[in-house]
Amino acid sequence: MLRDYNGKVIHMGATARPVMGHLANYEGVVVEIDKTGGFVSLKFEDGEIGVYFNDRIIVF
């Protein structure tokens, strides 16, 4: 189960807020979670991709 730094569960259809990157503090809806390749990536409704790392979401 993925949780953000505030303890909120992250799942498809939930809102999530990146803490770093060009979309920091933007809240978007998660439409896809990909756990392949040794890391977890999150795709947001607007097409942006974030990486889940150490209870944080980073969008490059």
mmCIF file of the N, C-alpha and C atoms, coordinates in Angstrom:
data_MODEL
# 
_entry.id   MODEL 
# 
loop_
_atom_site.group_PDB 
_atom_site.id 
_atom_site.type_symbol 
_atom_site.label_atom_id 
_atom_site.label_alt_id 
_atom_site.label_comp_id 
_atom_site.label_asym_id 
_atom_site.label_entity_id 
_atom_site.label_seq_id 
_atom_site.pdbx_PDB_ins_code 
_atom_site.Cartn_x 
_atom_site.Cartn_y 
_atom_site.Cartn_z 
_atom_site.occupancy 
_atom_site.B_iso_or_equiv 
_atom_site.pdbx_formal_charge 
_atom_site.auth_seq_id 
_atom_site.auth_comp_id 
_atom_site.auth_asym_id 
_atom_site.auth_atom_id 
_atom_site.pdbx_PDB_model_num 
ATOM 1   N N  . MET A 1 1  ? 0.849  -1.175 0.000   1.00 0.00 ? 1  MET A N  1 
ATOM 2   C CA . MET A 1 1  ? 0.000  0.000  0.000   1.00 0.00 ? 1  MET A CA 1 
ATOM 3   C C  . MET A 1 1  ? 0.897  1.241  0.000   1.00 0.00 ? 1  MET A C  1 
ATOM 4   N N  . LEU A 1 2  ? 0.605  2.169  -0.872  1.00 0.00 ? 2  LEU A N  1 
ATOM 5   C CA . LEU A 1 2  ? 1.362  3.414  -0.944  1.00 0.00 ? 2  LEU A CA 1 
ATOM 6   C C  . LEU A 1 2  ? 0.713  4.463  -0.064  1.00 0.00 ? 2  LEU A C  1 
ATOM 7   N N  . ARG A 1 3  ? 1.541  5.173  0.669   1.00 0.00 ? 3  ARG A N  1 
ATOM 8   C CA . ARG A 1 3  ? 1.065  6.286  1.495   1.00 0.00 ? 3  ARG A CA 1 
ATOM 9   C C  . ARG A 1 3  ? 1.972  7.490  1.257   1.00 0.00 ? 3  ARG A C  1 
ATOM 10  N N  . ASP A 1 4  ? 1.390  8.680  1.324   1.00 0.00 ? 4  ASP A N  1 
ATOM 11  C CA . ASP A 1 4  ? 2.221  9.870  1.194   1.00 0.00 ? 4  ASP A CA 1 
ATOM 12  C C  . ASP A 1 4  ? 2.783  10.255 2.564   1.00 0.00 ? 4  ASP A C  1 
ATOM 13  N N  . TYR A 1 5  ? 3.513  11.341 2.612   1.00 0.00 ? 5  TYR A N  1 
ATOM 14  C CA . TYR A 1 5  ? 4.183  11.744 3.848   1.00 0.00 ? 5  TYR A CA 1 
ATOM 15  C C  . TYR A 1 5  ? 3.211  12.137 4.965   1.00 0.00 ? 5  TYR A C  1 
ATOM 16  N N  . ASN A 1 6  ? 1.961  12.366 4.630   1.00 0.00 ? 6  ASN A N  1 
ATOM 17  C CA . ASN A 1 6  ? 0.940  12.671 5.649   1.00 0.00 ? 6  ASN A CA 1 
ATOM 18  C C  . ASN A 1 6  ? 0.151  11.435 6.066   1.00 0.00 ? 6  ASN A C  1 
ATOM 19  N N  . GLY A 1 7  ? 0.469  10.292 5.478   1.00 0.00 ? 7  GLY A N  1 
ATOM 20  C CA . GLY A 1 7  ? -0.227 9.050  5.804   1.00 0.00 ? 7  GLY A CA 1 
ATOM 21  C C  . GLY A 1 7  ? -1.436 8.761  4.938   1.00 0.00 ? 7  GLY A C  1 
ATOM 22  N N  . LYS A 1 8  ? -1.736 9.631  3.971   1.00 0.00 ? 8  LYS A N  1 
ATOM 23  C CA . LYS A 1 8  ? -2.874 9.431  3.075   1.00 0.00 ? 8  LYS A CA 1 
ATOM 24  C C  . LYS A 1 8  ? -2.568 8.305  2.091   1.00 0.00 ? 8  LYS A C  1 
ATOM 25  N N  . VAL A 1 9  ? -3.503 7.388  1.916   1.00 0.00 ? 9  VAL A N  1 
ATOM 26  C CA . VAL A 1 9  ? -3.325 6.267  0.992   1.00 0.00 ? 9  VAL A CA 1 
ATOM 27  C C  . VAL A 1 9  ? -3.419 6.769  -0.444  1.00 0.00 ? 9  VAL A C  1 
ATOM 28  N N  . ILE A 1 10 ? -2.473 6.312  -1.268  1.00 0.00 ? 10 ILE A N  1 
ATOM 29  C CA . ILE A 1 10 ? -2.452 6.678  -2.688  1.00 0.00 ? 10 ILE A CA 1 
ATOM 30  C C  . ILE A 1 10 ? -2.916 5.470  -3.489  1.00 0.00 ? 10 ILE A C  1 
ATOM 31  N N  . HIS A 1 11 ? -3.951 5.651  -4.295  1.00 0.00 ? 11 HIS A N  1 
ATOM 32  C CA . HIS A 1 11 ? -4.473 4.586  -5.149  1.00 0.00 ? 11 HIS A CA 1 
ATOM 33  C C  . HIS A 1 11 ? -5.066 5.218  -6.391  1.00 0.00 ? 11 HIS A C  1 
ATOM 34  N N  . MET A 1 12 ? -5.428 4.392  -7.369  1.00 0.00 ? 12 MET A N  1 
ATOM 35  C CA . MET A 1 12 ? -6.018 4.929  -8.591  1.00 0.00 ? 12 MET A CA 1 
ATOM 36  C C  . MET A 1 12 ? -7.347 5.601  -8.259  1.00 0.00 ? 12 MET A C  1 
ATOM 37  N N  . GLY A 1 13 ? -7.539 6.792  -8.783  1.00 0.00 ? 13 GLY A N  1 
ATOM 38  C CA . GLY A 1 13 ? -8.742 7.556  -8.525  1.00 0.00 ? 13 GLY A CA 1 
ATOM 39  C C  . GLY A 1 13 ? -8.611 8.505  -7.352  1.00 0.00 ? 13 GLY A C  1 
ATOM 40  N N  . ALA A 1 14 ? -7.544 8.363  -6.581  1.00 0.00 ? 14 ALA A N  1 
ATOM 41  C CA . ALA A 1 14 ? -7.327 9.250  -5.432  1.00 0.00 ? 14 ALA A CA 1 
ATOM 42  C C  . ALA A 1 14 ? -6.585 10.507 -5.876  1.00 0.00 ? 14 ALA A C  1 
ATOM 43  N N  . THR A 1 15 ? -6.698 11.548 -5.109  1.00 0.00 ? 15 THR A N  1 
ATOM 44  C CA . THR A 1 15 ? -5.895 12.735 -5.379  1.00 0.00 ? 15 THR A CA 1 
ATOM 45  C C  . THR A 1 15 ? -4.554 12.588 -4.674  1.00 0.00 ? 15 THR A C  1 
ATOM 46  N N  . ALA A 1 16 ? -3.524 13.103 -5.309  1.00 0.00 ? 16 ALA A N  1 
ATOM 47  C CA . ALA A 1 16 ? -2.179 13.061 -4.745  1.00 0.00 ? 16 ALA A CA 1 
ATOM 48  C C  . ALA A 1 16 ? -1.499 14.387 -5.050  1.00 0.00 ? 16 ALA A C  1 
ATOM 49  N N  . ARG A 1 17 ? -0.565 14.752 -4.197  1.00 0.00 ? 17 ARG A N  1 
ATOM 50  C CA . ARG A 1 17 ? 0.107  16.033 -4.342  1.00 0.00 ? 17 ARG A CA 1 
ATOM 51  C C  . ARG A 1 17 ? 1.625  15.835 -4.362  1.00 0.00 ? 17 ARG A C  1 
ATOM 52  N N  . PRO A 1 18 ? 2.273  16.109 -5.515  1.00 0.00 ? 18 PRO A N  1 
ATOM 53  C CA . PRO A 1 18 ? 3.728  16.042 -5.558  1.00 0.00 ? 18 PRO A CA 1 
ATOM 54  C C  . PRO A 1 18 ? 4.343  17.085 -4.623  1.00 0.00 ? 18 PRO A C  1 
ATOM 55  N N  . VAL A 1 19 ? 5.490  16.760 -4.041  1.00 0.00 ? 19 VAL A N  1 
ATOM 56  C CA . VAL A 1 19 ? 6.156  17.697 -3.138  1.00 0.00 ? 19 VAL A CA 1 
ATOM 57  C C  . VAL A 1 19 ? 7.403  18.312 -3.759  1.00 0.00 ? 19 VAL A C  1 
ATOM 58  N N  . MET A 1 20 ? 7.853  17.756 -4.881  1.00 0.00 ? 20 MET A N  1 
ATOM 59  C CA . MET A 1 20 ? 9.031  18.295 -5.565  1.00 0.00 ? 20 MET A CA 1 
ATOM 60  C C  . MET A 1 20 ? 8.785  18.288 -7.068  1.00 0.00 ? 20 MET A C  1 
ATOM 61  N N  . GLY A 1 21 ? 9.495  19.157 -7.771  1.00 0.00 ? 21 GLY A N  1 
ATOM 62  C CA . GLY A 1 21 ? 9.378  19.219 -9.218  1.00 0.00 ? 21 GLY A CA 1 
ATOM 63  C C  . GLY A 1 21 ? 8.534  20.402 -9.655  1.00 0.00 ? 21 GLY A C  1 
ATOM 64  N N  . HIS A 1 22 ? 8.299  20.478 -10.950 1.00 0.00 ? 22 HIS A N  1 
ATOM 65  C CA . HIS A 1 22 ? 7.594  21.641 -11.490 1.00 0.00 ? 22 HIS A CA 1 
ATOM 66  C C  . HIS A 1 22 ? 6.108  21.673 -11.127 1.00 0.00 ? 22 HIS A C  1 
ATOM 67  N N  . LEU A 1 23 ? 5.556  20.585 -10.616 1.00 0.00 ? 23 LEU A N  1 
ATOM 68  C CA . LEU A 1 23 ? 4.158  20.575 -10.183 1.00 0.00 ? 23 LEU A CA 1 
ATOM 69  C C  . LEU A 1 23 ? 4.035  20.462 -8.670  1.00 0.00 ? 23 LEU A C  1 
ATOM 70  N N  . ALA A 1 24 ? 5.040  20.919 -7.958  1.00 0.00 ? 24 ALA A N  1 
ATOM 71  C CA . ALA A 1 24 ? 4.993  20.837 -6.497  1.00 0.00 ? 24 ALA A CA 1 
ATOM 72  C C  . ALA A 1 24 ? 3.741  21.527 -5.975  1.00 0.00 ? 24 ALA A C  1 
ATOM 73  N N  . ASN A 1 25 ? 3.060  20.853 -5.080  1.00 0.00 ? 25 ASN A N  1 
ATOM 74  C CA . ASN A 1 25 ? 1.840  21.336 -4.415  1.00 0.00 ? 25 ASN A CA 1 
ATOM 75  C C  . ASN A 1 25 ? 0.625  21.400 -5.332  1.00 0.00 ? 25 ASN A C  1 
ATOM 76  N N  . TYR A 1 26 ? 0.722  20.859 -6.539  1.00 0.00 ? 26 TYR A N  1 
ATOM 77  C CA . TYR A 1 26 ? -0.431 20.715 -7.425  1.00 0.00 ? 26 TYR A CA 1 
ATOM 78  C C  . TYR A 1 26 ? -1.112 19.397 -7.066  1.00 0.00 ? 26 TYR A C  1 
ATOM 79  N N  . GLU A 1 27 ? -2.400 19.422 -6.851  1.00 0.00 ? 27 GLU A N  1 
ATOM 80  C CA . GLU A 1 27 ? -3.108 18.189 -6.516  1.00 0.00 ? 27 GLU A CA 1 
ATOM 81  C C  . GLU A 1 27 ? -3.821 17.666 -7.752  1.00 0.00 ? 27 GLU A C  1 
ATOM 82  N N  . GLY A 1 28 ? -3.537 16.411 -8.096  1.00 0.00 ? 28 GLY A N  1 
ATOM 83  C CA . GLY A 1 28 ? -4.137 15.804 -9.272  1.00 0.00 ? 28 GLY A CA 1 
ATOM 84  C C  . GLY A 1 28 ? -4.645 14.412 -8.978  1.00 0.00 ? 28 GLY A C  1 
ATOM 85  N N  . VAL A 1 29 ? -5.460 13.890 -9.871  1.00 0.00 ? 29 VAL A N  1 
ATOM 86  C CA . VAL A 1 29 ? -6.035 12.561 -9.710  1.00 0.00 ? 29 VAL A CA 1 
ATOM 87  C C  . VAL A 1 29 ? -5.109 11.531 -10.347 1.00 0.00 ? 29 VAL A C  1 
ATOM 88  N N  . VAL A 1 30 ? -4.804 10.465 -9.610  1.00 0.00 ? 30 VAL A N  1 
ATOM 89  C CA . VAL A 1 30 ? -3.954 9.382  -10.099 1.00 0.00 ? 30 VAL A CA 1 
ATOM 90  C C  . VAL A 1 30 ? -4.799 8.460  -10.973 1.00 0.00 ? 30 VAL A C  1 
ATOM 91  N N  . VAL A 1 31 ? -4.357 8.242  -12.223 1.00 0.00 ? 31 VAL A N  1 
ATOM 92  C CA . VAL A 1 31 ? -5.104 7.376  -13.135 1.00 0.00 ? 31 VAL A CA 1 
ATOM 93  C C  . VAL A 1 31 ? -4.380 6.070  -13.427 1.00 0.00 ? 31 VAL A C  1 
ATOM 94  N N  . GLU A 1 32 ? -3.095 5.987  -13.087 1.00 0.00 ? 32 GLU A N  1 
ATOM 95  C CA . GLU A 1 32 ? -2.347 4.761  -13.324 1.00 0.00 ? 32 GLU A CA 1 
ATOM 96  C C  . GLU A 1 32 ? -1.193 4.660  -12.333 1.00 0.00 ? 32 GLU A C  1 
ATOM 97  N N  . ILE A 1 33 ? -0.966 3.456  -11.820 1.00 0.00 ? 33 ILE A N  1 
ATOM 98  C CA . ILE A 1 33 ? 0.163  3.176  -10.946 1.00 0.00 ? 33 ILE A CA 1 
ATOM 99  C C  . ILE A 1 33 ? 0.957  2.041  -11.586 1.00 0.00 ? 33 ILE A C  1 
ATOM 100 N N  . ASP A 1 34 ? 2.232  2.288  -11.850 1.00 0.00 ? 34 ASP A N  1 
ATOM 101 C CA . ASP A 1 34 ? 3.096  1.303  -12.496 1.00 0.00 ? 34 ASP A CA 1 
ATOM 102 C C  . ASP A 1 34 ? 4.227  0.934  -11.537 1.00 0.00 ? 34 ASP A C  1 
ATOM 103 N N  . LYS A 1 35 ? 4.303  -0.339 -11.170 1.00 0.00 ? 35 LYS A N  1 
ATOM 104 C CA . LYS A 1 35 ? 5.312  -0.798 -10.213 1.00 0.00 ? 35 LYS A CA 1 
ATOM 105 C C  . LYS A 1 35 ? 6.406  -1.631 -10.874 1.00 0.00 ? 35 LYS A C  1 
ATOM 106 N N  . THR A 1 36 ? 6.603  -1.481 -12.167 1.00 0.00 ? 36 THR A N  1 
ATOM 107 C CA . THR A 1 36 ? 7.641  -2.246 -12.858 1.00 0.00 ? 36 THR A CA 1 
ATOM 108 C C  . THR A 1 36 ? 8.942  -1.447 -12.909 1.00 0.00 ? 36 THR A C  1 
ATOM 109 N N  . GLY A 1 37 ? 10.027 -2.136 -13.148 1.00 0.00 ? 37 GLY A N  1 
ATOM 110 C CA . GLY A 1 37 ? 11.306 -1.455 -13.316 1.00 0.00 ? 37 GLY A CA 1 
ATOM 111 C C  . GLY A 1 37 ? 12.006 -1.088 -12.026 1.00 0.00 ? 37 GLY A C  1 
ATOM 112 N N  . GLY A 1 38 ? 11.550 -1.590 -10.895 1.00 0.00 ? 38 GLY A N  1 
ATOM 113 C CA . GLY A 1 38 ? 12.229 -1.323 -9.640  1.00 0.00 ? 38 GLY A CA 1 
ATOM 114 C C  . GLY A 1 38 ? 11.807 -0.062 -8.929  1.00 0.00 ? 38 GLY A C  1 
ATOM 115 N N  . PHE A 1 39 ? 10.869 0.684  -9.478  1.00 0.00 ? 39 PHE A N  1 
ATOM 116 C CA . PHE A 1 39 ? 10.346 1.879  -8.812  1.00 0.00 ? 39 PHE A CA 1 
ATOM 117 C C  . PHE A 1 39 ? 8.863  2.010  -9.114  1.00 0.00 ? 39 PHE A C  1 
ATOM 118 N N  . VAL A 1 40 ? 8.218  2.934  -8.460  1.00 0.00 ? 40 VAL A N  1 
ATOM 119 C CA . VAL A 1 40 ? 6.777  3.143  -8.643  1.00 0.00 ? 40 VAL A CA 1 
ATOM 120 C C  . VAL A 1 40 ? 6.560  4.486  -9.330  1.00 0.00 ? 40 VAL A C  1 
ATOM 121 N N  . SER A 1 41 ? 5.855  4.462  -10.448 1.00 0.00 ? 41 SER A N  1 
ATOM 122 C CA . SER A 1 41 ? 5.510  5.706  -11.125 1.00 0.00 ? 41 SER A CA 1 
ATOM 123 C C  . SER A 1 41 ? 3.995  5.900  -11.090 1.00 0.00 ? 41 SER A C  1 
ATOM 124 N N  . LEU A 1 42 ? 3.602  7.146  -10.995 1.00 0.00 ? 42 LEU A N  1 
ATOM 125 C CA . LEU A 1 42 ? 2.191  7.523  -10.951 1.00 0.00 ? 42 LEU A CA 1 
ATOM 126 C C  . LEU A 1 42 ? 1.877  8.409  -12.147 1.00 0.00 ? 42 LEU A C  1 
ATOM 127 N N  . LYS A 1 43 ? 0.817  8.093  -12.866 1.00 0.00 ? 43 LYS A N  1 
ATOM 128 C CA . LYS A 1 43 ? 0.380  8.932  -13.974 1.00 0.00 ? 43 LYS A CA 1 
ATOM 129 C C  . LYS A 1 43 ? -0.846 9.704  -13.520 1.00 0.00 ? 43 LYS A C  1 
ATOM 130 N N  . PHE A 1 44 ? -0.809 11.017 -13.715 1.00 0.00 ? 44 PHE A N  1 
ATOM 131 C CA . PHE A 1 44 ? -1.914 11.880 -13.320 1.00 0.00 ? 44 PHE A CA 1 
ATOM 132 C C  . PHE A 1 44 ? -2.862 12.113 -14.478 1.00 0.00 ? 44 PHE A C  1 
ATOM 133 N N  . GLU A 1 45 ? -4.057 12.596 -14.177 1.00 0.00 ? 45 GLU A N  1 
ATOM 134 C CA . GLU A 1 45 ? -5.097 12.789 -15.193 1.00 0.00 ? 45 GLU A CA 1 
ATOM 135 C C  . GLU A 1 45 ? -4.680 13.738 -16.308 1.00 0.00 ? 45 GLU A C  1 
ATOM 136 N N  . ASP A 1 46 ? -3.757 14.652 -16.042 1.00 0.00 ? 46 ASP A N  1 
ATOM 137 C CA . ASP A 1 46 ? -3.322 15.588 -17.077 1.00 0.00 ? 46 ASP A CA 1 
ATOM 138 C C  . ASP A 1 46 ? -2.135 15.066 -17.889 1.00 0.00 ? 46 ASP A C  1 
ATOM 139 N N  . GLY A 1 47 ? -1.737 13.800 -17.653 1.00 0.00 ? 47 GLY A N  1 
ATOM 140 C CA . GLY A 1 47 ? -0.670 13.184 -18.404 1.00 0.00 ? 47 GLY A CA 1 
ATOM 141 C C  . GLY A 1 47 ? 0.706  13.273 -17.766 1.00 0.00 ? 47 GLY A C  1 
ATOM 142 N N  . GLU A 1 48 ? 0.838  14.036 -16.703 1.00 0.00 ? 48 GLU A N  1 
ATOM 143 C CA . GLU A 1 48 ? 2.125  14.157 -16.017 1.00 0.00 ? 48 GLU A CA 1 
ATOM 144 C C  . GLU A 1 48 ? 2.466  12.844 -15.319 1.00 0.00 ? 48 GLU A C  1 
ATOM 145 N N  . ILE A 1 49 ? 3.757  12.543 -15.247 1.00 0.00 ? 49 ILE A N  1 
ATOM 146 C CA . ILE A 1 49 ? 4.247  11.326 -14.604 1.00 0.00 ? 49 ILE A CA 1 
ATOM 147 C C  . ILE A 1 49 ? 5.030  11.716 -13.359 1.00 0.00 ? 49 ILE A C  1 
ATOM 148 N N  . GLY A 1 50 ? 4.730  11.072 -12.265 1.00 0.00 ? 50 GLY A N  1 
ATOM 149 C CA . GLY A 1 50 ? 5.456  11.295 -11.024 1.00 0.00 ? 50 GLY A CA 1 
ATOM 150 C C  . GLY A 1 50 ? 6.102  10.006 -10.548 1.00 0.00 ? 50 GLY A C  1 
ATOM 151 N N  . VAL A 1 51 ? 7.165  10.130 -9.781  1.00 0.00 ? 51 VAL A N  1 
ATOM 152 C CA . VAL A 1 51 ? 7.846  8.983  -9.207  1.00 0.00 ? 51 VAL A CA 1 
ATOM 153 C C  . VAL A 1 51 ? 7.614  8.992  -7.703  1.00 0.00 ? 51 VAL A C  1 
ATOM 154 N N  . TYR A 1 52 ? 7.218  7.847  -7.180  1.00 0.00 ? 52 TYR A N  1 
ATOM 155 C CA . TYR A 1 52 ? 6.984  7.688  -5.741  1.00 0.00 ? 52 TYR A CA 1 
ATOM 156 C C  . TYR A 1 52 ? 8.295  7.213  -5.125  1.00 0.00 ? 52 TYR A C  1 
ATOM 157 N N  . PHE A 1 53 ? 8.842  8.001  -4.213  1.00 0.00 ? 53 PHE A N  1 
ATOM 158 C CA . PHE A 1 53 ? 10.126 7.683  -3.601  1.00 0.00 ? 53 PHE A CA 1 
ATOM 159 C C  . PHE A 1 53 ? 10.137 8.160  -2.154  1.00 0.00 ? 53 PHE A C  1 
ATOM 160 N N  . ASN A 1 54 ? 10.393 7.239  -1.224  1.00 0.00 ? 54 ASN A N  1 
ATOM 161 C CA . ASN A 1 54 ? 10.543 7.588  0.181   1.00 0.00 ? 54 ASN A CA 1 
ATOM 162 C C  . ASN A 1 54 ? 9.329  8.376  0.707   1.00 0.00 ? 54 ASN A C  1 
ATOM 163 N N  . ASP A 1 55 ? 8.132  7.893  0.404   1.00 0.00 ? 55 ASP A N  1 
ATOM 164 C CA . ASP A 1 55 ? 6.870  8.519  0.819   1.00 0.00 ? 55 ASP A CA 1 
ATOM 165 C C  . ASP A 1 55 ? 6.648  9.898  0.218   1.00 0.00 ? 55 ASP A C  1 
ATOM 166 N N  . ARG A 1 56 ? 7.307  10.214 -0.855  1.00 0.00 ? 56 ARG A N  1 
ATOM 167 C CA . ARG A 1 56 ? 7.153  11.493 -1.533  1.00 0.00 ? 56 ARG A CA 1 
ATOM 168 C C  . ARG A 1 56 ? 6.857  11.240 -3.018  1.00 0.00 ? 56 ARG A C  1 
ATOM 169 N N  . ILE A 1 57 ? 6.188  12.188 -3.657  1.00 0.00 ? 57 ILE A N  1 
ATOM 170 C CA . ILE A 1 57 ? 5.937  12.106 -5.101  1.00 0.00 ? 57 ILE A CA 1 
ATOM 171 C C  . ILE A 1 57 ? 6.730  13.240 -5.751  1.00 0.00 ? 57 ILE A C  1 
ATOM 172 N N  . ILE A 1 58 ? 7.538  12.875 -6.741  1.00 0.00 ? 58 ILE A N  1 
ATOM 173 C CA . ILE A 1 58 ? 8.366  13.852 -7.438  1.00 0.00 ? 58 ILE A CA 1 
ATOM 174 C C  . ILE A 1 58 ? 7.968  13.835 -8.906  1.00 0.00 ? 58 ILE A C  1 
ATOM 175 N N  . VAL A 1 59 ? 7.707  15.008 -9.476  1.00 0.00 ? 59 VAL A N  1 
ATOM 176 C CA . VAL A 1 59 ? 7.361  15.135 -10.896 1.00 0.00 ? 59 VAL A CA 1 
ATOM 177 C C  . VAL A 1 59 ? 8.479  15.921 -11.562 1.00 0.00 ? 59 VAL A C  1 
ATOM 178 N N  . PHE A 1 60 ? 9.059  15.333 -12.610 1.00 0.00 ? 60 PHE A N  1 
ATOM 179 C CA . PHE A 1 60 ? 10.178 15.983 -13.293 1.00 0.00 ? 60 PHE A CA 1 
ATOM 180 C C  . PHE A 1 60 ? 9.722  16.842 -14.433 1.00 0.00 ? 60 PHE A C  1 
# 
